[in-house]
Amino acid sequence: MKYENGINQDVIFSTERKALKTATEEFALGRFAAKKTVAKYSGNQLKCHYFEHLPDDAVKDLTEGVTPDSANLVRVSKTGVLKRQGLVIPFTDEFQEQFENSPEFHFEAGQEIGYSIGTKLDKDAFSTLLNDAGNTVDVTAVGGWDEAFKSARKLFRKANVPQLTSIKTGSTKVGTSPVNAGWYMFVDVDDADAVREATDFLSVEDYGYTDGVVKNEIGVIKSLGIRIVESLNIGSGMALMIGDEAFADLGLSGKNRIEYITKPLGSGVTVDSSGATDVIRNDALDQMGSTGGKTRNSCMTLFPERILKFTNL
């Protein structure tokens, strides 16, 4: 095993895995996103395109020998911008050399870094989707949750919004696992109790199965196919409902979405009171090291009509 200024490289590797796992778990919305990548060396923007559905009158009655009017496909362009975010936690030689729980520090730091990055990704994604929502249901105006759920289902059915039938796994090599089909609604923990009072609410404890239940799922509006998930990152007073492929998790091709980085003693990284980092070029006595993480990521709306916002909960 290789040691570098008191840091066991196996500890660094294990800590990185813990940080990545925690970040992936906290980035709840990432499990419902399509995955899009920006090609390396091509800037920080991704453009994708799709065609709108043809109108109902595109199909014509045919008359022998007469060419009907043509129907044109309408091409829609979407642009997403990759963001880079990160944080640094410094440590000193005294901590590294004198305390027996130095490995524990790195494990705990890794978990906190993963939690912070995952939470920030989730908050940014919720903000993007709430701003881009193609439909809004005012819960108070329609008369409470029972009517709000009916209105939401009607809007999604009219827009032909597909239900989710799979979710992404927590692996950095993205896979999928099947779930019982449904549209997913995310609600703040403070507002979840009111949702539980809906007439047709079935608690997750009463499902009769465990496969395909996502983290913090609390139940389903069983007659409408709306599955409910609690979140700490959406903000009180609002809720979000999504269909399949509503948005994309944008990353850089060939890179892990989250990188855990440890600099050994002698790297001389410190953090001032404002949170800015400063590099001490001549850390001759190996007094400062750091641990941190960074991400290249962003949330990109693909189909606004597959996103619905609830207000006035």
N, C-alpha and C positions, 0 to 999 in steps of 0.2 A: 504494500500500500504506500502511496506517495503522500508525503506531508509537505505543505508549503506554508511557512511561517505559522505553524501550529494548526493549520486547517487540514483535516483529513479529506482527501478528494472524494472518498466514499460518502462522507458526510455531505459534501456539496452536492453530489449526485442525488442522494436520497432527499435532500432538502428541496432540490429543484423539482423532483417528481411530486413532492407534497405540495409545493407552491402551485404547480400546474393543475393538480387535481382539485385543490381548493378553489382556484380561480375559475376552472371550468364549471364546478358545482354552483358557484355564486352567480355566474353569468347564465341565469336561468333561461333568458330569451334565446340564447345561442342554440338551445336544443330544438327550437322550432324554426330556425332560419335556414334558408337555402344558403349554400356556400359559394361565394364568388371570390376570385383571386385576381389581383393586379399582377401582370407579368413583371418580372424583375427588370430594372433599368428602363421602365416605360412611364416613369412619373408616379404620381400618387392618386391618379384618377382612373376609375373604371367606367366604361360606357357599355350598356347593354340595351338590347332592343327587343320589342315584341310587337305583334300586330293586334289591333283591336278586333273584336268579333264583328263579323259582317252583320248589317242590319237585317231585320226580319223580312223586309221586302226584297232582299237580294236574290231570292229564288223566284224566277218568273215562270208564268205559263208559256209554253212554247207553241208557236204557230209554224206549220210546215213552211220551210224556205225563208223564214224571217229570223234574223239574229237578234236576240234580246239585248237590252241595254246592259253594259258591263258593270260589274261591281268592283270597286277599288279597295284594296287593303290599305288601312291606315297604320303607318309605322310610328310607334312611340319610342322615344329615346329616354333612357334613364342614366343619370350620372351620380356616382358615389365617390367620395373623397376619403382616402386613407388618412387616419390620424395616428400620430405616435405619442404615447403617454408612458410615464414611468415614475418611479419613486426610489429614494435611496435611504438606507438606514446605516449610519456610521457605527463602528465599534473601535475600541482602543486596545492598546497592547496590554494594559493592566487587566482588562476584562478577559482578553484572550488567554493570557498567561497565568493568571492567579485564580481564576474561578473554575471549579471542576465541571460546571454545567455549560461550558462553552459550546459543545455540540447541541445541547438543548436550546441554547440561544438561537443557533442557526435554524433549527427545526421550527421553533416558534416564530422567528422572523419570517421564514419562508411561508408559513401558514398565514401570517398577517398580511404579507405582501400579496399572496394569492387572493385572500379575501378582499383586500382593498381594490386590486385591479379588477376582479370579477364584479364587485359592486359598482365600480365606476362604469364599466362597460354596460352593465344592466341599466343604470340610471340614464346614460346617454342614449341607449337604444329605446327605452320607454319614452324619453323626451321626443325623439325623432318620430316614433310611431304615433304618439298622441297628436303631434303637430300635423302629421300627414294624413290622419284618419279621413277616409272618404265619407263617412257617415257619423252622426252623433245622435245619441238618445239621451234626453233629459229625464232622469229617473223620477224626479219630483213632478215634473209637468205631465208625465203619462200616467201617474197614479201609483207609483211604487214598483218594486222589483218584478212582480208577476207580469205586469203589463210591459215593463221595460224589456224583459226577456222575450216576450212574444214579438215586440217591435223589432228587436235585434235579429231574431230568427227570420222574420219576414223580409227585412232588408237584405240579409245574406242570401236567402233563397232567391229573391228577385235578381240579385247580382250574380247568381250561380256560383257562389263562393265555395270551393271544395273544402270538405272537412279534412283535418289532419288524420292520417292513418299510420304515421310513423314519427318517431322522434330521433334526434341525433344522440349518439352515445357520448360519454365523457372523454373518449379517447381523442388525442390529437390527430390520429388517423381516423377521420370521421366515418362512422358507420351508422346504421339505423336499426331501430328495433320497433316492432309493430305495437300499436296501441289500439284500443277500441275507438273507432272513429268519432270525432267530435270537433267542434270549434272550441278554442280555448279562451277563457276569460281570466284576466289577472286583476286582482283587487287588493287594496291595501289591507294589512292586518287589522287596522282599526275599523274598517268597514265590512269585514268578512262576516261578522255576526248577523248583520242585517240580511245578507245574502242567504244565510242558513235558514232564515224564516220564510223564504219563498215556498210556495205551496208544493211544488214538485221537486224539492231539493232532496237528493239522496246522499247521505254522508259516505265518505270514502270507506269508513269502517264497515259499511253494509254492502259494499260492492259484490262480495263473494269471490273476488279474484284479486291478485296482486300484480300480475304481469301488466306492464304498460302504465302503471301509476307513476306519475312524475313527482319529483320532490316538492313538498308543500301543497300538493293537491288536496283539497278539502271535500270535494264532492262533485255532483253533476246534477243539472236540471234534466232529469232523465227523459221526459217526453219531448224535449227540444234539442237534445244532443249538445248541450253546452257544459263543458267541463271547467271547474273553477279552481284556480290556483292562487294562494296567498303570496304576496310579495311585500318586502320591506322597502322596495326601491321605486315604486310607482307614484307615491304621494297620496295623501288622503283626499277624499272628495271626488276622485276620478277612478275609472276602471277601463280596461282595454280588452277588446275581443278580436281575435285574429283567425283567419283561415289559412289553409296550406299555401306555401310559397308567397305569403304576403310581403315578406321582406328578406333581405340577404345579410349575412354576416360577411363583411368584406375584409380580406386579408392579403398579405403579400405572398406570391407564389414562391415555394421553396423555403419558407421560414415558418417556424413555430409561431403561433399567434401570440404566445407569451414566452418571454425568455427570462430565466432567473440567472443573475450575475453576482458572483462574489469576488471582490478584490481583496487580496491578502494584505496583512500589515506591511507598510512601506509604500502602499499606493497613494496614501496621503489625501484621501477624500474626506471632506468635512461638510457640514451643512450649517448655514447661518440661520438666524432667527426667522428670516422670511421664507425659509424653505429652499432657497437657492443653493446650488452646489458650488464648491470651490475646490480646485485641485492645488494642493501644496506640492510644488515641484521638487523640493529638497527635504523629503521626510527621511533624513539620514538615520534616525534612530528607530525606524519602523514602528511609529506610534499610532498610525491611523490605518484602518481598513474600512471596508463597507460591504454591505449586501443590499441587493435591490432587484428590481424587475422592470421590464419594459414591454410594451405591446405595440404592434402595428395592426390596427383594427378600426372598423367603423360599421355603423348600421346603415343600410340602404333600403329605402322603401321601393318595392317593385310594383305592387298593385294597391293603390289607396282604397279601392272599393272592397278589398279584403280586410280592411282595418276599421274597427268601429270603436268609438269613444263614448263611454257613459259619463255624464256629468250630474252634479247636484245629487250625490248619493245620499 
